[in-house]
């Protein structure tokens, strides 16, 4: 565990599957480099929810050729083979972020509240790292601080 955290945009239909535990691995095309086992992922659901809705700890991250990745996640990813193939079209390897622990916020932190605390806050298009070098919006900071995490900031797009 590095003590880093990652703010990750996850579409509402997939976030729901994560929180009801029918999806135990989050798939990505780009590998987050500054997080690892035991680190925290903050789940931001974009439109129409537009809120921070929960978090999970990372069990492990794998980067595999697509055939091997599908074999490892087909019963854990909450998607069909056709959706998997469409998502990874044009790449040869994929990323799987396996979930170990999970928390859903009793009341989501709406984008408006996040922006009130930090007017320059913008939800990530793919993901954003946090570290103590740059403080995220206060509500996000308190949420993460209560969980015992530091923050590392770097923006990358999930292409």
C-alpha positions as CSV (number, residue, x, y, z in Angstrom):
1,X,0.0,0.0,0.0
2,X,1.4,3.4,-1.0
3,X,-1.3,5.4,0.8
4,X,-2.4,7.0,-2.5
5,X,-5.9,7.5,-3.7
6,X,-7.5,7.6,-7.1
7,X,-10.6,9.5,-8.1
8,X,-12.2,7.3,-10.8
9,X,-15.2,8.1,-13.0
10,X,-17.3,5.1,-13.3
11,X,-20.6,5.1,-15.2
12,X,-23.6,4.7,-12.9
13,X,-24.7,1.3,-14.3
14,X,-21.2,-0.1,-13.5
15,X,-20.9,1.7,-10.1
16,X,-24.3,0.1,-9.1
17,X,-22.9,-3.3,-10.0
18,X,-19.8,-2.6,-7.9
19,X,-21.8,-1.5,-4.9
20,X,-24.2,-4.5,-5.2
21,X,-21.0,-6.7,-5.6
22,X,-22.0,-8.3,-8.9
23,X,-18.9,-6.5,-10.4
24,X,-15.7,-7.1,-8.4
25,X,-13.2,-5.9,-11.0
26,X,-13.1,-2.5,-12.7
27,X,-11.7,-2.6,-16.3
28,X,-9.6,0.1,-17.7
29,X,-7.7,0.7,-20.9
30,X,-5.0,2.8,-19.2
31,X,-3.1,1.5,-16.1
32,X,-3.0,3.9,-13.2
33,X,0.7,3.9,-12.3
34,X,0.8,5.5,-8.8
35,X,-1.5,3.1,-7.0
36,X,-1.4,-0.5,-5.9
37,X,-2.7,-3.1,-3.5
38,X,-4.5,-1.6,-0.5
39,X,-4.8,1.9,-2.0
40,X,-8.2,3.6,-2.2
41,X,-10.4,4.3,-5.2
42,X,-13.0,7.0,-4.8
43,X,-16.0,6.3,-7.1
44,X,-17.3,9.4,-8.9
45,X,-20.5,8.7,-11.0
46,X,-20.8,11.1,-13.9
47,X,-24.1,12.3,-15.6
48,X,-26.9,11.9,-14.6
49,X,-25.7,11.2,-11.0
50,X,-22.8,13.6,-10.8
51,X,-21.6,12.7,-7.3
52,X,-19.0,10.9,-5.3
53,X,-20.8,7.8,-4.2
54,X,-18.3,5.6,-2.4
55,X,-14.9,4.0,-2.4
56,X,-13.1,0.7,-2.5
57,X,-9.7,-0.7,-1.7
58,X,-7.6,-2.3,-4.4
59,X,-6.8,-6.0,-4.0
60,X,-4.6,-6.1,-7.0
61,X,-4.1,-4.6,-10.5
62,X,-3.4,-6.8,-13.5
63,X,-2.3,-5.9,-17.0
64,X,-2.9,-8.8,-19.4
65,X,-3.4,-9.5,-23.1
66,X,-7.1,-9.3,-23.8
67,X,-7.7,-13.1,-24.1
68,X,-6.0,-13.7,-20.7
69,X,-7.8,-10.8,-19.1
70,X,-11.2,-12.0,-20.3
71,X,-10.4,-15.4,-18.8
72,X,-9.5,-13.8,-15.5
73,X,-12.5,-11.5,-15.3
74,X,-15.4,-12.9,-17.3
75,X,-17.4,-13.7,-14.2
76,X,-16.3,-10.7,-12.2
77,X,-16.5,-7.7,-14.6
78,X,-20.3,-7.3,-14.9
79,X,-20.2,-7.2,-18.7
80,X,-20.7,-9.5,-21.7
81,X,-17.9,-10.6,-24.0
82,X,-19.3,-8.3,-26.7
83,X,-19.1,-5.3,-24.3
84,X,-15.6,-6.3,-23.3
85,X,-14.5,-6.6,-27.0
86,X,-16.1,-3.2,-27.8
87,X,-14.5,-1.5,-24.9
88,X,-11.0,-2.8,-25.7
89,X,-11.3,-2.3,-29.5
90,X,-8.0,-1.1,-30.8
91,X,-5.7,-2.2,-27.9
92,X,-4.0,-5.5,-27.2
93,X,-3.8,-5.4,-23.4
94,X,-6.2,-4.4,-20.7
95,X,-6.2,-3.5,-17.1
96,X,-8.2,-5.1,-14.3
97,X,-8.5,-3.4,-10.9
98,X,-9.7,-6.0,-8.4
99,X,-11.8,-4.8,-5.5
100,X,-11.1,-6.0,-1.9
101,X,-13.2,-3.8,0.4
102,X,-16.1,-1.6,-0.5
103,X,-18.0,1.3,1.1
104,X,-21.0,3.2,-0.3
105,X,-21.6,6.6,1.0
106,X,-25.0,6.9,2.8
107,X,-25.5,10.2,1.1
108,X,-23.6,10.9,-2.2
109,X,-21.4,14.1,-2.3
110,X,-22.9,15.9,-5.2
111,X,-20.7,17.7,-7.8
112,X,-22.2,21.1,-6.6
113,X,-21.0,20.5,-3.1
114,X,-17.5,19.5,-4.3
115,X,-17.4,22.7,-6.4
116,X,-18.6,24.8,-3.5
117,X,-15.6,23.6,-1.5
118,X,-13.1,23.9,-4.4
119,X,-14.4,26.1,-7.2
120,X,-11.7,24.7,-9.6
121,X,-12.7,21.1,-9.0
122,X,-13.5,19.2,-12.2
123,X,-14.5,15.5,-12.2
124,X,-12.0,13.4,-14.0
125,X,-12.7,12.2,-17.6
126,X,-10.8,9.0,-16.7
127,X,-9.0,9.2,-13.4
128,X,-7.2,11.6,-11.1
129,X,-4.6,10.8,-8.5
130,X,-4.5,12.5,-5.1
131,X,-1.6,13.0,-2.6
132,X,-0.9,15.4,0.2
133,X,1.0,17.7,-2.3
134,X,-2.4,19.0,-3.5
135,X,-5.4,19.0,-1.4
136,X,-8.7,17.9,-3.1
137,X,-11.9,19.6,-2.3
138,X,-12.6,19.7,1.4
139,X,-15.4,17.2,1.5
140,X,-13.3,14.7,-0.5
141,X,-10.3,15.4,1.7
142,X,-12.3,14.7,4.9
143,X,-13.7,11.5,3.4
144,X,-10.3,10.3,2.5
145,X,-8.6,11.5,5.7
146,X,-11.1,9.6,7.7
147,X,-10.1,6.5,5.8
148,X,-6.4,7.1,6.6
149,X,-5.2,8.0,3.1
150,X,-2.9,10.6,1.6
151,X,-3.3,12.1,-1.8
152,X,-1.4,12.3,-5.0
153,X,-2.5,14.4,-8.0
154,X,-1.9,13.7,-11.6
155,X,-4.6,13.8,-14.3
156,X,-4.6,11.2,-17.1
157,X,-7.3,10.5,-19.6
158,X,-8.7,7.0,-20.0
159,X,-8.5,6.8,-23.8
